[in-house]
Structure formats: C-alpha cells, structure tokens
C-alpha cells in the first residue's frame, strides 16, 4: 500500500511540494500517493481537509503524512488535529528567526508567491517571451540581448532548459540547434561566433537520443541510432575544438541543468 502524503497550504502549495518532495525523495524503497490541497485559508476549509486526510488513513490503514506551510496558527491547529504526521515548515523556522531578529512575525499569508514586485514580474514575462521567440534558431537577430545561448543536437533538452531558466530565474535564454544538414562541415554560424562568450553546449547519450527521436519520428534516418551517434560525436568535437563548455543531459533534470549552466556561466539568477 502506498503511503498517503498531503501538501497543504493557505496559498498555492508550491513551497510545501518542493520541500516535501525533496524529503520524500530520500526514501527510495517507499511508494507515496501524493495530493496537494491549496488555499486552505479558513477554518471550514481546514476541517474539510482534515476529513480528506482521515478518510485516506481509514482506507489505507496507515497514518498519513502532511507537509504544510500554513501561516495562521488557528488554521494550522485544525490540520494538526487530523491525527496525521504533520510536518510544518513555516512554524519550524519562524520561532528561531523571531528569537534571532528580536521581532515577532506578522503572520501574513501569501508573501512567498504574491505579486509584490511588478518590475520583477515583468522581467520574468519578458524572459519567457524571449525564450519562445528565440527557440530552436527561429531568429538570431536578438542574440546580443541573450544572457545565455544553448546549442546542441535536436531533442537534447535545449527548449525545456531555456524555458525553465526564463520562468524560474528571469534569464533570457536563446537556443540554437545543430541539424543533420550542418554535420558534414560543422562549425559555428556567424550569429553564434559573435556571441561566443554566451554559448553553452548540451549533449546527450546517443542511445537515449535514439529513444527520444523514435517517439517523435519512428523508423526515420533522423531517429536511427547511427545518425544519433554521428551527430553527438560531431557536436562534442565542435565543443572541444571551440572550447565551448557543455553538459550531458541524459541523467540530469532541467532544474540541475539550469543551475549548473548559470553557475558555470557566472550568471546571477533572480528569485521570484
């Protein structure tokens, strides 16, 4: 039986999910059935959430696990009465911070993900639009405005990594694909040469690339293992020749890729 896990918040639940899933990932031999219950911002909603938790416990015969980021003490006490193992991220740290800072918390709901800085929000939207408008080599005219330009073979992870950096960190990330037509005499095009200091390469295991491309275009030259091996070999050779830093995406998440790219490129990430 999977262990029932709840992420409960008076706002979006994103913070509870991030912290909770990070902790649960350490227990590889346990299966979890996860559910997020957001916007628990009054007593009645908290009681409804308690009923859901208790019903799940009765069905499974196992104590539920709850990760919560509820600010209001009265609402949190209702969740604690559910009988589940309640792990509260907010109050765990508020007490020590109040002691250290000599100031009492204002217990203001929604501060983490609220729209308090319009300029920062506009910057993130602008970065997302930039990533979309400069995806897959659609246009190279605005590369001078890019913070980073990702390059690599088709389907190696350039687009999701670019969009993640834009959405999470407000980074203007363009990406440029090296196609089958480029491979015989592979070199950096003029648009990239001018911005070489912004280029970061991505590569991938040929076998994994073959699997991804097969899902997209089965039984094609594009998806053949031989073609995948050839393209990866040529692109990695280009990276070494041009001294372009690069990462292998095969076993890395977009979160890890984005963080490593920004660290290696010395780009300061923004937090929203």
C-alpha positions, -999 to +999 in steps of 0.1 A: +000+000+000+013+034-009+018+059+019-006+088+015+010+122+015-006+156+016+009+190+007-014+216+024-011+254+021-030+286+026-018+296-008-006+277-039+011+247-022+042+251-043+066+256-014+051+227+006+055+205-025+091+215-031+103+209+005+082+178+009+092+161-023+128+168-016+125+150+017+105+121+004+130+115-024+154+102+002+132+072+008+136+052-024+120+020-011+087+036-001+059+044-025+039+076-020+005+087-031+007+125-032-021+150-031-019+188-029-046+208-012-041+245-018-058+277-005-067+263+029-073+299+043-101+295+068-113+271+095-140+255+074-116+246+046-092+232+072-119+210+086-127+197+050-090+190+045-089+170+078-118+149+066-099+141+034-068+131+054-088+110+079-107+092+051-074+084+034-060+070+066-091+048+071-089+035+036-052+026+037-049+017+074-017+038+075-011+071+091-010+099+066+019+123+062+012+160+059+036+188+048+021+222+054+031+258+050+001+273+068+008+307+083-023+312+106-019+293+139-056+287+143-059+270+109-028+250+114-041+236+147-071+222+129-048+204+105-028+191+134-059+176+149-063+152+119-041+126+135-016+126+107+021+131+110+021+169+104+054+185+094+051+222+093+078+241+075+066+276+084+065+274+122+096+252+124+117+282+114+096+312+125+103+307+162+141+307+159+140+336+135+118+356+159+144+350+187+173+359+165+158+390+150+141+402+181+109+408+162+075+390+160+063+375+127+035+394+111+018+361+100+010+375+066-004+349+042+008+346+007+041+365+009+062+339-008+043+337-041+025+371-041+029+397-067+048+423-047+074+434-072+058+444-105+092+451-121+105+416-113+073+400-126+076+420-159+112+408-162+102+372-159+074+376-185+099+393-208+124+365-204+097+338-212+088+357-243+124+360-253+129+322-249+099+315-270+108+340-297+144+327-299+137+290-296+152+264-319+171+290-340+138+307-351+157+340-351+193+350-343+188+388-346+184+393-308+213+372-296+231+403-283+203+406-257+206+370-245+221+361-212+229+326-225+226+307-258+222+269-255+233+249-285+231+211-293+216+185-315+178+183-319+160+168-289+188+171-264+169+193-240+176+229-251+140+242-251+128+229-217+161+241-201+157+276-218+121+279-206+129+268-171+156+294-167+133+321-180+103+311-158+123+304-126+151+329-128+142+355-153+171+346-176+170+355-213+180+321-228+181+315-266+188+281-281+201+270-315+200+235-329+227+218-350+208+198-376+217+169-399+225+193-427+251+210-405+271+179-397+294+173-426+312+205-421+301+215-386+311+250-375+297+279-355+275+301-377+284+338-378+255+348-354+269+325-328+305+334-333+297+370-324+282+359-291+306+330-284+311+341-247+274+334-241+273+299-257+268+268-236+266+234-251+243+204-243+249+169-253+232+135-247+239+098-248+232+086-284+211+057-271+188+080-252+186+104-281+176+075-303+148+066-279+135+102-278+136+107-316+120+074-322+090+085-302+088+116-324+097+101-358+100+063-358+119+044-384+135+075-399+171+084-406+167+112-381+159+087-353+184+060-363+210+051-337+237+055-363+226+091-371+223+099-334+258+086-327+272+106-357+256+139-346+266+136-310+301+128-319+304+157-343+288+182-319+310+172-290+341+175-313+329+211-321+326+219-284+362+207-277+375+225-308+359+258-300+364+254-262+327+256-255+316+244-220+290+217-222+269+193-201+254+159-207+216+160-203+210+122-202+205+118-165+200+154-154+168+172-147+161+207-161+165+221-126+200+207-123+210+217-158+198+253-153+216+256-120+249+242-134+247+263-165+241+295-146+269+287-121+294+279-148+285+310-168+287+332-138+251+344-143+233+357-112+199+342-110+169+361-099+145+348-073+108+355-077 
